Structure formats: C-alpha cells, structure tokens
Amino acid sequence: MVRFSFLFLVLAILTSCENTSSQKQNLDLSDDFKEYWYSGEAEITSYHLEQVRYGEIRNGEAVLIFVTEDFLPEEQVKANSAAKENISVLKLNATKNFITGIYPYSIMQSTFYPLNGKEHALKVSASIQEWCGQVYTQLNNRNKYEVVSHSYFQGEADKNFSLEKVALENEIWNRLRIDPDKIPTGKLKMIPSLEYLRLSHNELKAYEANSEFYTIDHLNVYRLEYPELKRNLKIYFSRTFPYTIEKWEESYPSGFGENAKMLTTKAVKKQRIKSDYWNKNSNKNLPLRDKLELN
C-alpha cells in the first residue's frame, strides 16, 4: 500500500507539470508541430547577451523557454488537469540576467499565445528586479486589454487601465514559432515589449510600427521599426520548422538626457536542449546547466 501511494504521488506530480492539452488534436496545426511541441518537453535555448543599459553595454545571459500547456480561459492561468474548456497555448518564458556596476538585473517576460486560431496573446507579463526595487506589469486579453502595473518609481506606482486590442510585440516571438507566414507586415499599430517600456519609462500604449521579413544567409529575419521611439528590433530565426530563434538585435537611444546615444542589445545562441525541466530540480541535474553553458 505504501509503495502504491508513493507511485500515485509521483504520477500526480509529473502529470501536474507536463502538458495535458485536451485540444491539440482539434487544432489546425501540422503533424510536425504536434510531434515537436506536444512531446512532454520544453525547448530551452541559452544566449550570450550584450544588454544596453544606462548608455553602456553589459554582458549577461538570456534564456528562452518555449512549451505548450493547457490554459484556463477565464482565470487565464495554467490548468492543472485536462478539460474541454481549456485552451492550448504556446508559452514563452524569456529571461535575462546581467550586471550594472555593483548591482544585478533580473528580467522575465511571459507570453501565452493561443493555438486555437485567436488573434492575440491571452496574457503577457513582465517583471524586473534590481537593487533599487522592482516593477511588474500584466496584460490580460479580455473584452479589451486589461493592464495592471506596479512600480517603485514616482509617477508609476500602481495603475489599472484598459487598451484597445492591437498587435503585441511580445506575441511575435510565439507566432514566429507557429507560422511566420501569418504574421502581418507593413505599417501597423503595435504595443512594444513590456520589458522595453518599463526600462525606458515610455507609456504603455500602441505605437506606429513598420515590419518586414527578409533573408540573410541561412536565416530569416523579422524586423520591427518604431519611428517615434527610434527603436529597431531584428529577430533571426531558422527558415524551416521549428523556426528556432538563433539571435536578435534591439537598437534604441540609451543614456541620460543629451548624453543618450544609439546602442544595440545583442543575443546570440549558445546551446539548445529539449527537456522536461520541471522534473530536473535535483542537484544531480546541475550538469544540464553546463550543457546550456549557463553560469
């Protein structure tokens, strides 16, 4: 009886972490997509990071973790069990860690993009921690975009507001992994990444953007330009499925006042693995970090 209870507990834990999507067979997705993304593993990619901050380039690390999971449509959180009401999403957790002088920065953005043909991400969140304090922003896709924002900066403390629905820069990364041909190009309204808006202290709203696809060597490039913000983003990804993201560049003015200058954040892939990382939380699993070349 003790052995049976232990096995049941282990199975329950594993089931609570792995993808349990009840809708994946009903989605308009290729067999290659289903085989790759519904394998019970996440795709984890590490990047060498050169991050712009305070008018200088900082060395650090970035990690992109893509995984499919069931999402509760009303609460807009991960579902613990399969149900017909659940929405299957491709989730991206994007992290950055770098040092500014004596103190560290830690950034995380999460984007939940539905795989049922809906137009925009269901939820996006971003948090930034450093020794001065922390900020957090969350956008929920309901009748409108509902935004909750908290900050330790004067004038940004606690805000609740709504926005009309437009394209989200955060969701572009997920959509590239699904079908880059369906991403709109040309002139459009877009809300920039929550990370950028918090670091730059720009207003969270839609801005005019120009977007395009082109090819360099063996990679496709998706480019975004925000004229008002003097900001450019280039995402380099593989030309065939699973459209892996190999590097990116983000240019914008950095610094204080008249001393601000155009600098470019760069991230270049180091290593990539597929793993059920939620089951790899023992000290014996530390070599996986070495495989990803993470400090």
N, C-alpha and C positions, 0 to 999 in steps of 0.2 A: 504493500500500500504506500509506503514512504517513497519507494522508487517510482511508482506510478505518479504520485503527486509531484515529484521533482520534475519528471519528464513533461507533465502537463504544464508546469510553471515555465519551463524553458520554451516550450512551443508557444505559449501565450506571449512571452516576451518577444520572440522572433516575429510572430505574426503582427504584433503591435508596431514594429518598426519597418517591416518590409512593405512594398507596395501591394495593396489589396484592391486595385481598381476593378470595379464591377462593370465598367462601361467600355473597357478597352476594345472589346470585340465589336462594338457597335460604332466605333469612330471611323471617320474617313481618313484612315492612316495606312501607310504602306506596310506590307509584311516585314520589310527591313526595319521600319520604325518600331513596330511592336516587338520584334525579336531583340532589338538593341536596348530599348527603353523599358520594357516590361520583363527584364531578366532577373529582377530582385536585387540589382546592384545600382549604385550611383556611379556617374562618371566624375572623377576628381582630377583636376589639372592644376599644376603649380606653375607660377610665372615669376621670373625675375622682374622686379618692379623698380622703376625710376619715377618717383612721385613728386610732382610740383607742389611746393608749399612754402609760403612766405617768401617768394621770389628766389627760391633755391631748389635744386634737385636733391631728393632724398632717396637713398637706396632702401629697398624693402622687399616684401614678398606679397604676392596676391594668389588667391586660390578661387577657382570657380567650381562649384559643386552642383551638377545637374542631376535631378532624379524625378521620376514620376511618383505621384502619390494621390490618394483619394482626398477630396476637399469637401467640407460641408458648405453648401451654398448659402445658408442663412448666417451661421456663425462666422463663416469664412476662416476656418482653421482646419488643420489636418484631422481627418476622420480616423478613428481607432479601429473601425471594422467596416467591412464591405456592406453597401446598401444601395438600392436602386436610385436613391435620391442623390448620392454622391456625384461629384464632378471630378473627372480625372484631369490632373494638371501636370504640366512640366514645371517643376520648381527650380529656381536658381538661387543658391546662396553664394554671394560674392563677397569675399573678404579681402582686406588689405591691412598690412601691418608695416609701419615704418617709424623712424625716429626723427624728431626735430630737435636738434641740440641735445639737451639733457633729458627731454621727456618723449614718451612714445605716443603714437596714434594707433587706434584700432577702429576699423570701419567695417560695417557689414550691411549689405543690402539683400533683401529677399523679394523675389518676384514670383507670383503664382499665375501661370498662364493656362487658361482652359483649353482642353483638347477636344472640345465638342463644337467647335466652329464659332464660338463667341468672338466678338471683335477685339476686346481689350482684356488686359490682365484683371483678375478678380481682386488682387490685393498686392500692394507694394509697401515695403517698409525699409527704413534706413536708420541706423544708429551710429553715432560717432563718439568715441571716448578718448579723452586725453586729460592730462593732469589739471587743466583749468576747469574741466567739467565735462558734461555730456549733453547730447541733443538726440532727439528721437522724432521721427516723422512717420506717419502711417496713412496710406491712401486706400480706401475701400471702394470698390466699384459696385454701387447700388443704383438707385434711380439717377443719381448724379455721382460724381466722385466726392466722397466724404473724407475730409482730411483732418487729422488730429496731429498737432505739433507741439513739442515741448523743448525748451532750451534754457540754458543758464544765462544767455545774453540778454541785456536790457532791450526791450522793444520786441523780443521774440519769444517771450516766456511761455505762455500757454494759449494755443489758438485752436479753434474749431471752425471750419468753413467748408463750403462746397464749391465745386467747379463743374462746368460743362465738360462732357466727355470728348476728348481728343486723343490722338496717338500719344503713347508714353515711351520715352526713350528707354526706360528700364525694361519694357517688354520686348524691345527689338532683339535683345540677346537670346531670349527664349524662341522668338519667332524665326530667327535665323537657323536654329537647330531643327525646326519642324519643316519649314518650306520657305526658303528665302525668296522664291519667285512670287510669293503672295504679299510681300512687304511693299507698301506703296513708295513710289519715288516721285521726285519733283518737288514743288512747293507745297508745304503743309503746315498746319499748326501742331506743335508738339510740346509736351511738358518735359523739360530736361531731366536728367537723372537726379534723384533726391540727394545723392551724395554731393554732386556738384553744387546744387542750390544751397545746401547747408554750408559747405566750405566757403562758398563765395558770398554768402549772405544776400543772394538775389531772391526776389519774390517768387514764391511757388505759384506759377501760372503758366499758361500756354504762350509760347513764343513762335514767331515765324521761323521756319527752318527750310533748308534746301537739302534734298537727299538724292543719292545716286549710287548705282552699282558700277564697278569696273573690275578689271582683272590685271594683276601684276604677277608676272612669272607663273607660279603654280597655284596662286591663291586668289580668291575673290575678295573684293573689298566693298564694304558698305560704308559710305561717307555721309556724315551729317554736318551741316554748317548752320550756325545761328548768328546771322549778321549783327543783331542788336547786342549780343553777348560777346562778340568777337571770339567765338569758340568753334572749334572743329573736332569732330570725333571720327576716327577711322577704325573699323573692326575688320581684321584679316581672318578669313575662315576658309576651310578646305572647299574645293569645288564640287565634291561629291558627298553623298551621305556617308557619315552622320554630321557633316558640316562642322567639324571641330574648329574651335576658335584657337588660332595659333598665336595671335598677338593683337595688340591695339595701341593706338596713339590718341592722345587728347591734348589739344593746344588751346591756351587761353591766357589772358594777362594775369600775372601773379606778382604780388608785392604790395607796397603801400603807397597810395597817392600817386604822385608824379614819378615815383621810382618803379612803378609796376611795369613789367616787361613780358613779352610773349614768350612763354616756355611750354615745353611739351612733356607730358607724362607718357611713359612707355612701359609696356608689359610684354615680355617675350616668354613663350612656353619653355618650361624646364622639363617636366615629366607629366605623364598621364597614366592613370590606372582606373580600372573598374573594380568596385568593392562595395560590399555591404558594410560600410564603415561603422554603422551604429552597433554592430556586433564586435567591433575591433577596439574595445575600450580597456583592454588589459595592458599591463606593462610589457607583456610578451609581444604586443602588436606594434611597439615603437619602431621596429625596423621598417614598417610601411612609410613612416615619415622620412626615413633615409632614402627609400625608393623614390619618394616625391621630391627629394632634395630640399626638405623644409628644415629650417633652423629651429 
